[in-house]
Amino acid sequence: MIDACRHGMSDLGLPSPYDAYREACLAPTPKAGAAWRHPAVYLAGCDCGWFFLANEAEHRTWPLFREHYERWVSRAARGEILKGPERVSIAPPDDEPPSTEEQITQLAQLRREIGL
């Protein structure tokens, strides 16, 4: 029965456990900015610790990742909506930069204030 459920993982958009492990280990930094196939991969990586995944041998990291990932997969299979990292975009400044004359004036003011 468990094997039958694992075959249905792709219906939920979930990669196999080992594919998820490889995705987590190879994801670029910052991890929150990576393109994750499913939030469960990111969440399992967070639970393991990115430093641990990057710096320990596979025989130590894979079992722990698989345990965390299977827990997240179970939650997704029960219908829970998993949320990955929030992506915060930085808006461009609204203001125009000061003119060259204004910059010179501001620099002179700053020099007076600090005694240069």
Residue pairs with C-beta under 8 A, 6 or more apart in sequence:
5 77
6 16
8 77
9 15
9 16
9 73
12 38
12 73
12 76
12 77
13 37
13 38
14 20
14 37
14 38
14 40
14 73
14 76
15 23
15 37
15 38
15 41
17 65
17 66
17 69
17 70
17 73
18 62
18 66
20 37
20 38
20 40
20 41
20 44
20 65
20 69
21 61
21 62
21 65
21 66
21 69
23 36
23 37
23 41
24 41
24 42
24 44
24 45
24 48
24 53
24 65
25 53
25 54
25 61
27 34
27 36
27 45
28 34
29 50
31 42
31 45
31 46
31 50
31 85
32 85
32 86
32 87
33 85
33 87
34 42
36 42
36 84
38 76
38 82
39 72
39 82
39 83
39 84
40 69
40 72
40 73
40 75
40 76
40 82
41 69
42 84
42 85
43 68
43 72
43 82
43 84
44 65
44 68
44 69
44 71
44 72
45 53
45 65
47 68
48 61
48 64
48 65
48 68
52 61
52 64
53 61
53 65
72 82
75 82
76 82
98 106
